[in-house]
Amino acid sequence: MNKVFTRNIDMFPYTGEREVKGFLKISEREFLNPWFNENNEYLKNIKRGKIYKVVRAVGYGDVEDFVIIDDNGEELTLGSFFFEELTDEEYQRIINSQEEKVYAKRLKR
């Protein structure tokens, strides 16, 4: 189970940072099209539809931003509207992939 968004944030707003261990997918919804163009340098190191590791959430009352690790290994902060939660199938695929990497490292020793 990979639930990163704060549930019921309207009823339980918060301000500050919270550590997050999980993953989110960059949304492919149409309303984000204007943000994803070659002139937007801020988003040049992420891809729509790709899954990224989330390291923390930053709350501003009833909204939150997420800090992810982009394709260059750098932290990038984006509003929650840029993301979608993973399906259970997508999350399981990520977990299996990570377990395979750990197992492969152990075999190399």
MODELLER restraints for C-alpha pairs under 7 A, 6 or more apart:
rsr = mdl.restraints
at = mdl.atoms
rsr.add(forms.Gaussian(group=physical.xy_distance, feature=features.Distance(at['CA:1:A'], at['CA:88:A']), mean=6.53, stdev=0.5))
rsr.add(forms.Gaussian(group=physical.xy_distance, feature=features.Distance(at['CA:2:A'], at['CA:22:A']), mean=6.03, stdev=0.5))
rsr.add(forms.Gaussian(group=physical.xy_distance, feature=features.Distance(at['CA:2:A'], at['CA:23:A']), mean=6.93, stdev=0.5))
rsr.add(forms.Gaussian(group=physical.xy_distance, feature=features.Distance(at['CA:2:A'], at['CA:86:A']), mean=6.93, stdev=0.5))
rsr.add(forms.Gaussian(group=physical.xy_distance, feature=features.Distance(at['CA:2:A'], at['CA:91:A']), mean=6.54, stdev=0.5))
rsr.add(forms.Gaussian(group=physical.xy_distance, feature=features.Distance(at['CA:3:A'], at['CA:85:A']), mean=6.82, stdev=0.5))
rsr.add(forms.Gaussian(group=physical.xy_distance, feature=features.Distance(at['CA:4:A'], at['CA:20:A']), mean=6.97, stdev=0.5))
rsr.add(forms.Gaussian(group=physical.xy_distance, feature=features.Distance(at['CA:4:A'], at['CA:22:A']), mean=6.29, stdev=0.5))
rsr.add(forms.Gaussian(group=physical.xy_distance, feature=features.Distance(at['CA:9:A'], at['CA:62:A']), mean=5.34, stdev=0.5))
rsr.add(forms.Gaussian(group=physical.xy_distance, feature=features.Distance(at['CA:10:A'], at['CA:62:A']), mean=5.15, stdev=0.5))
rsr.add(forms.Gaussian(group=physical.xy_distance, feature=features.Distance(at['CA:13:A'], at['CA:61:A']), mean=4.66, stdev=0.5))
rsr.add(forms.Gaussian(group=physical.xy_distance, feature=features.Distance(at['CA:13:A'], at['CA:62:A']), mean=4.61, stdev=0.5))
rsr.add(forms.Gaussian(group=physical.xy_distance, feature=features.Distance(at['CA:14:A'], at['CA:59:A']), mean=5.50, stdev=0.5))
rsr.add(forms.Gaussian(group=physical.xy_distance, feature=features.Distance(at['CA:14:A'], at['CA:60:A']), mean=6.41, stdev=0.5))
rsr.add(forms.Gaussian(group=physical.xy_distance, feature=features.Distance(at['CA:14:A'], at['CA:61:A']), mean=4.83, stdev=0.5))
rsr.add(forms.Gaussian(group=physical.xy_distance, feature=features.Distance(at['CA:14:A'], at['CA:62:A']), mean=6.76, stdev=0.5))
rsr.add(forms.Gaussian(group=physical.xy_distance, feature=features.Distance(at['CA:15:A'], at['CA:59:A']), mean=4.57, stdev=0.5))
rsr.add(forms.Gaussian(group=physical.xy_distance, feature=features.Distance(at['CA:15:A'], at['CA:60:A']), mean=4.84, stdev=0.5))
rsr.add(forms.Gaussian(group=physical.xy_distance, feature=features.Distance(at['CA:15:A'], at['CA:61:A']), mean=5.32, stdev=0.5))
rsr.add(forms.Gaussian(group=physical.xy_distance, feature=features.Distance(at['CA:16:A'], at['CA:58:A']), mean=5.54, stdev=0.5))
rsr.add(forms.Gaussian(group=physical.xy_distance, feature=features.Distance(at['CA:16:A'], at['CA:59:A']), mean=5.18, stdev=0.5))
rsr.add(forms.Gaussian(group=physical.xy_distance, feature=features.Distance(at['CA:16:A'], at['CA:60:A']), mean=6.93, stdev=0.5))
rsr.add(forms.Gaussian(group=physical.xy_distance, feature=features.Distance(at['CA:17:A'], at['CA:56:A']), mean=6.75, stdev=0.5))
rsr.add(forms.Gaussian(group=physical.xy_distance, feature=features.Distance(at['CA:17:A'], at['CA:57:A']), mean=5.62, stdev=0.5))
rsr.add(forms.Gaussian(group=physical.xy_distance, feature=features.Distance(at['CA:17:A'], at['CA:58:A']), mean=4.38, stdev=0.5))
rsr.add(forms.Gaussian(group=physical.xy_distance, feature=features.Distance(at['CA:17:A'], at['CA:59:A']), mean=6.20, stdev=0.5))
rsr.add(forms.Gaussian(group=physical.xy_distance, feature=features.Distance(at['CA:18:A'], at['CA:56:A']), mean=5.65, stdev=0.5))
rsr.add(forms.Gaussian(group=physical.xy_distance, feature=features.Distance(at['CA:18:A'], at['CA:57:A']), mean=5.33, stdev=0.5))
rsr.add(forms.Gaussian(group=physical.xy_distance, feature=features.Distance(at['CA:18:A'], at['CA:58:A']), mean=6.47, stdev=0.5))
rsr.add(forms.Gaussian(group=physical.xy_distance, feature=features.Distance(at['CA:19:A'], at['CA:55:A']), mean=6.29, stdev=0.5))
rsr.add(forms.Gaussian(group=physical.xy_distance, feature=features.Distance(at['CA:19:A'], at['CA:56:A']), mean=4.45, stdev=0.5))
rsr.add(forms.Gaussian(group=physical.xy_distance, feature=features.Distance(at['CA:19:A'], at['CA:57:A']), mean=6.46, stdev=0.5))
rsr.add(forms.Gaussian(group=physical.xy_distance, feature=features.Distance(at['CA:20:A'], at['CA:54:A']), mean=6.25, stdev=0.5))
rsr.add(forms.Gaussian(group=physical.xy_distance, feature=features.Distance(at['CA:20:A'], at['CA:55:A']), mean=5.15, stdev=0.5))
rsr.add(forms.Gaussian(group=physical.xy_distance, feature=features.Distance(at['CA:20:A'], at['CA:56:A']), mean=4.55, stdev=0.5))
rsr.add(forms.Gaussian(group=physical.xy_distance, feature=features.Distance(at['CA:20:A'], at['CA:57:A']), mean=6.44, stdev=0.5))
rsr.add(forms.Gaussian(group=physical.xy_distance, feature=features.Distance(at['CA:21:A'], at['CA:54:A']), mean=6.22, stdev=0.5))
rsr.add(forms.Gaussian(group=physical.xy_distance, feature=features.Distance(at['CA:21:A'], at['CA:55:A']), mean=5.95, stdev=0.5))
rsr.add(forms.Gaussian(group=physical.xy_distance, feature=features.Distance(at['CA:22:A'], at['CA:53:A']), mean=6.01, stdev=0.5))
rsr.add(forms.Gaussian(group=physical.xy_distance, feature=features.Distance(at['CA:22:A'], at['CA:54:A']), mean=5.48, stdev=0.5))
rsr.add(forms.Gaussian(group=physical.xy_distance, feature=features.Distance(at['CA:23:A'], at['CA:51:A']), mean=6.49, stdev=0.5))
rsr.add(forms.Gaussian(group=physical.xy_distance, feature=features.Distance(at['CA:23:A'], at['CA:52:A']), mean=5.49, stdev=0.5))
rsr.add(forms.Gaussian(group=physical.xy_distance, feature=features.Distance(at['CA:23:A'], at['CA:53:A']), mean=4.54, stdev=0.5))
rsr.add(forms.Gaussian(group=physical.xy_distance, feature=features.Distance(at['CA:23:A'], at['CA:54:A']), mean=5.30, stdev=0.5))
rsr.add(forms.Gaussian(group=physical.xy_distance, feature=features.Distance(at['CA:24:A'], at['CA:51:A']), mean=5.56, stdev=0.5))
rsr.add(forms.Gaussian(group=physical.xy_distance, feature=features.Distance(at['CA:24:A'], at['CA:52:A']), mean=5.57, stdev=0.5))
rsr.add(forms.Gaussian(group=physical.xy_distance, feature=features.Distance(at['CA:24:A'], at['CA:53:A']), mean=6.66, stdev=0.5))
rsr.add(forms.Gaussian(group=physical.xy_distance, feature=features.Distance(at['CA:24:A'], at['CA:54:A']), mean=6.72, stdev=0.5))
rsr.add(forms.Gaussian(group=physical.xy_distance, feature=features.Distance(at['CA:24:A'], at['CA:83:A']), mean=6.10, stdev=0.5))
rsr.add(forms.Gaussian(group=physical.xy_distance, feature=features.Distance(at['CA:24:A'], at['CA:84:A']), mean=5.99, stdev=0.5))
rsr.add(forms.Gaussian(group=physical.xy_distance, feature=features.Distance(at['CA:24:A'], at['CA:85:A']), mean=5.39, stdev=0.5))
rsr.add(forms.Gaussian(group=physical.xy_distance, feature=features.Distance(at['CA:24:A'], at['CA:86:A']), mean=6.05, stdev=0.5))
rsr.add(forms.Gaussian(group=physical.xy_distance, feature=features.Distance(at['CA:25:A'], at['CA:49:A']), mean=5.90, stdev=0.5))
rsr.add(forms.Gaussian(group=physical.xy_distance, feature=features.Distance(at['CA:25:A'], at['CA:50:A']), mean=5.49, stdev=0.5))
rsr.add(forms.Gaussian(group=physical.xy_distance, feature=features.Distance(at['CA:25:A'], at['CA:51:A']), mean=4.16, stdev=0.5))
rsr.add(forms.Gaussian(group=physical.xy_distance, feature=features.Distance(at['CA:25:A'], at['CA:52:A']), mean=6.12, stdev=0.5))
rsr.add(forms.Gaussian(group=physical.xy_distance, feature=features.Distance(at['CA:25:A'], at['CA:83:A']), mean=5.47, stdev=0.5))
rsr.add(forms.Gaussian(group=physical.xy_distance, feature=features.Distance(at['CA:25:A'], at['CA:84:A']), mean=5.24, stdev=0.5))
rsr.add(forms.Gaussian(group=physical.xy_distance, feature=features.Distance(at['CA:25:A'], at['CA:85:A']), mean=6.36, stdev=0.5))
rsr.add(forms.Gaussian(group=physical.xy_distance, feature=features.Distance(at['CA:25:A'], at['CA:86:A']), mean=6.37, stdev=0.5))
rsr.add(forms.Gaussian(group=physical.xy_distance, feature=features.Distance(at['CA:26:A'], at['CA:47:A']), mean=6.99, stdev=0.5))
rsr.add(forms.Gaussian(group=physical.xy_distance, feature=features.Distance(at['CA:26:A'], at['CA:48:A']), mean=5.02, stdev=0.5))
rsr.add(forms.Gaussian(group=physical.xy_distance, feature=features.Distance(at['CA:26:A'], at['CA:49:A']), mean=5.07, stdev=0.5))
rsr.add(forms.Gaussian(group=physical.xy_distance, feature=features.Distance(at['CA:26:A'], at['CA:50:A']), mean=5.73, stdev=0.5))
rsr.add(forms.Gaussian(group=physical.xy_distance, feature=features.Distance(at['CA:26:A'], at['CA:51:A']), mean=6.46, stdev=0.5))
rsr.add(forms.Gaussian(group=physical.xy_distance, feature=features.Distance(at['CA:26:A'], at['CA:82:A']), mean=5.83, stdev=0.5))
rsr.add(forms.Gaussian(group=physical.xy_distance, feature=features.Distance(at['CA:26:A'], at['CA:83:A']), mean=4.67, stdev=0.5))
rsr.add(forms.Gaussian(group=physical.xy_distance, feature=features.Distance(at['CA:26:A'], at['CA:84:A']), mean=6.35, stdev=0.5))
rsr.add(forms.Gaussian(group=physical.xy_distance, feature=features.Distance(at['CA:27:A'], at['CA:48:A']), mean=5.93, stdev=0.5))
rsr.add(forms.Gaussian(group=physical.xy_distance, feature=features.Distance(at['CA:27:A'], at['CA:49:A']), mean=5.72, stdev=0.5))
rsr.add(forms.Gaussian(group=physical.xy_distance, feature=features.Distance(at['CA:27:A'], at['CA:82:A']), mean=5.64, stdev=0.5))
rsr.add(forms.Gaussian(group=physical.xy_distance, feature=features.Distance(at['CA:27:A'], at['CA:83:A']), mean=4.99, stdev=0.5))
rsr.add(forms.Gaussian(group=physical.xy_distance, feature=features.Distance(at['CA:27:A'], at['CA:84:A']), mean=5.64, stdev=0.5))
rsr.add(forms.Gaussian(group=physical.xy_distance, feature=features.Distance(at['CA:28:A'], at['CA:48:A']), mean=5.59, stdev=0.5))
rsr.add(forms.Gaussian(group=physical.xy_distance, feature=features.Distance(at['CA:28:A'], at['CA:49:A']), mean=5.84, stdev=0.5))
rsr.add(forms.Gaussian(group=physical.xy_distance, feature=features.Distance(at['CA:36:A'], at['CA:43:A']), mean=6.93, stdev=0.5))
rsr.add(forms.Gaussian(group=physical.xy_distance, feature=features.Distance(at['CA:45:A'], at['CA:70:A']), mean=5.84, stdev=0.5))
rsr.add(forms.Gaussian(group=physical.xy_distance, feature=features.Distance(at['CA:45:A'], at['CA:71:A']), mean=5.29, stdev=0.5))
rsr.add(forms.Gaussian(group=physical.xy_distance, feature=features.Distance(at['CA:45:A'], at['CA:72:A']), mean=6.51, stdev=0.5))
rsr.add(forms.Gaussian(group=physical.xy_distance, feature=features.Distance(at['CA:46:A'], at['CA:70:A']), mean=5.79, stdev=0.5))
rsr.add(forms.Gaussian(group=physical.xy_distance, feature=features.Distance(at['CA:46:A'], at['CA:71:A']), mean=5.96, stdev=0.5))
rsr.add(forms.Gaussian(group=physical.xy_distance, feature=features.Distance(at['CA:52:A'], at['CA:68:A']), mean=6.26, stdev=0.5))
rsr.add(forms.Gaussian(group=physical.xy_distance, feature=features.Distance(at['CA:52:A'], at['CA:69:A']), mean=6.45, stdev=0.5))
rsr.add(forms.Gaussian(group=physical.xy_distance, feature=features.Distance(at['CA:52:A'], at['CA:70:A']), mean=6.99, stdev=0.5))
rsr.add(forms.Gaussian(group=physical.xy_distance, feature=features.Distance(at['CA:53:A'], at['CA:68:A']), mean=5.55, stdev=0.5))
rsr.add(forms.Gaussian(group=physical.xy_distance, feature=features.Distance(at['CA:53:A'], at['CA:69:A']), mean=5.82, stdev=0.5))
rsr.add(forms.Gaussian(group=physical.xy_distance, feature=features.Distance(at['CA:54:A'], at['CA:66:A']), mean=6.70, stdev=0.5))
rsr.add(forms.Gaussian(group=physical.xy_distance, feature=features.Distance(at['CA:54:A'], at['CA:67:A']), mean=5.81, stdev=0.5))
rsr.add(forms.Gaussian(group=physical.xy_distance, feature=features.Distance(at['CA:54:A'], at['CA:68:A']), mean=4.37, stdev=0.5))
rsr.add(forms.Gaussian(group=physical.xy_distance, feature=features.Distance(at['CA:54:A'], at['CA:69:A']), mean=6.68, stdev=0.5))
rsr.add(forms.Gaussian(group=physical.xy_distance, feature=features.Distance(at['CA:55:A'], at['CA:67:A']), mean=5.76, stdev=0.5))
rsr.add(forms.Gaussian(group=physical.xy_distance, feature=features.Distance(at['CA:55:A'], at['CA:68:A']), mean=5.82, stdev=0.5))
rsr.add(forms.Gaussian(group=physical.xy_distance, feature=features.Distance(at['CA:56:A'], at['CA:66:A']), mean=5.98, stdev=0.5))
rsr.add(forms.Gaussian(group=physical.xy_distance, feature=features.Distance(at['CA:56:A'], at['CA:67:A']), mean=5.37, stdev=0.5))
rsr.add(forms.Gaussian(group=physical.xy_distance, feature=features.Distance(at['CA:57:A'], at['CA:64:A']), mean=6.48, stdev=0.5))
rsr.add(forms.Gaussian(group=physical.xy_distance, feature=features.Distance(at['CA:57:A'], at['CA:65:A']), mean=5.68, stdev=0.5))
rsr.add(forms.Gaussian(group=physical.xy_distance, feature=features.Distance(at['CA:57:A'], at['CA:66:A']), mean=4.52, stdev=0.5))
rsr.add(forms.Gaussian(group=physical.xy_distance, feature=features.Distance(at['CA:57:A'], at['CA:67:A']), mean=6.19, stdev=0.5))
rsr.add(forms.Gaussian(group=physical.xy_distance, feature=features.Distance(at['CA:58:A'], at['CA:64:A']), mean=5.37, stdev=0.5))
rsr.add(forms.Gaussian(group=physical.xy_distance, feature=features.Distance(at['CA:58:A'], at['CA:65:A']), mean=5.15, stdev=0.5))
rsr.add(forms.Gaussian(group=physical.xy_distance, feature=features.Distance(at['CA:58:A'], at['CA:66:A']), mean=6.29, stdev=0.5))
rsr.add(forms.Gaussian(group=physical.xy_distance, feature=features.Distance(at['CA:59:A'], at['CA:65:A']), mean=6.55, stdev=0.5))
rsr.add(forms.Gaussian(group=physical.xy_distance, feature=features.Distance(at['CA:64:A'], at['CA:79:A']), mean=6.42, stdev=0.5))
rsr.add(forms.Gaussian(group=physical.xy_distance, feature=features.Distance(at['CA:64:A'], at['CA:80:A']), mean=5.95, stdev=0.5))
rsr.add(forms.Gaussian(group=physical.xy_distance, feature=features.Distance(at['CA:65:A'], at['CA:77:A']), mean=6.49, stdev=0.5))
rsr.add(forms.Gaussian(group=physical.xy_distance, feature=features.Distance(at['CA:65:A'], at['CA:78:A']), mean=5.43, stdev=0.5))
rsr.add(forms.Gaussian(group=physical.xy_distance, feature=features.Distance(at['CA:65:A'], at['CA:79:A']), mean=4.22, stdev=0.5))
rsr.add(forms.Gaussian(group=physical.xy_distance, feature=features.Distance(at['CA:65:A'], at['CA:80:A']), mean=5.19, stdev=0.5))
rsr.add(forms.Gaussian(group=physical.xy_distance, feature=features.Distance(at['CA:66:A'], at['CA:77:A']), mean=5.58, stdev=0.5))
rsr.add(forms.Gaussian(group=physical.xy_distance, feature=features.Distance(at['CA:66:A'], at['CA:78:A']), mean=5.55, stdev=0.5))
rsr.add(forms.Gaussian(group=physical.xy_distance, feature=features.Distance(at['CA:66:A'], at['CA:79:A']), mean=6.28, stdev=0.5))
rsr.add(forms.Gaussian(group=physical.xy_distance, feature=features.Distance(at['CA:66:A'], at['CA:80:A']), mean=6.34, stdev=0.5))
rsr.add(forms.Gaussian(group=physical.xy_distance, feature=features.Distance(at['CA:67:A'], at['CA:75:A']), mean=6.17, stdev=0.5))
rsr.add(forms.Gaussian(group=physical.xy_distance, feature=features.Distance(at['CA:67:A'], at['CA:76:A']), mean=5.40, stdev=0.5))
rsr.add(forms.Gaussian(group=physical.xy_distance, feature=features.Distance(at['CA:67:A'], at['CA:77:A']), mean=4.33, stdev=0.5))
rsr.add(forms.Gaussian(group=physical.xy_distance, feature=features.Distance(at['CA:67:A'], at['CA:78:A']), mean=6.55, stdev=0.5))
rsr.add(forms.Gaussian(group=physical.xy_distance, feature=features.Distance(at['CA:68:A'], at['CA:75:A']), mean=5.53, stdev=0.5))
rsr.add(forms.Gaussian(group=physical.xy_distance, feature=features.Distance(at['CA:68:A'], at['CA:76:A']), mean=5.35, stdev=0.5))
rsr.add(forms.Gaussian(group=physical.xy_distance, feature=features.Distance(at['CA:68:A'], at['CA:77:A']), mean=6.43, stdev=0.5))
rsr.add(forms.Gaussian(group=physical.xy_distance, feature=features.Distance(at['CA:69:A'], at['CA:75:A']), mean=4.70, stdev=0.5))
rsr.add(forms.Gaussian(group=physical.xy_distance, feature=features.Distance(at['CA:69:A'], at['CA:76:A']), mean=6.22, stdev=0.5))
rsr.add(forms.Gaussian(group=physical.xy_distance, feature=features.Distance(at['CA:70:A'], at['CA:76:A']), mean=6.29, stdev=0.5))
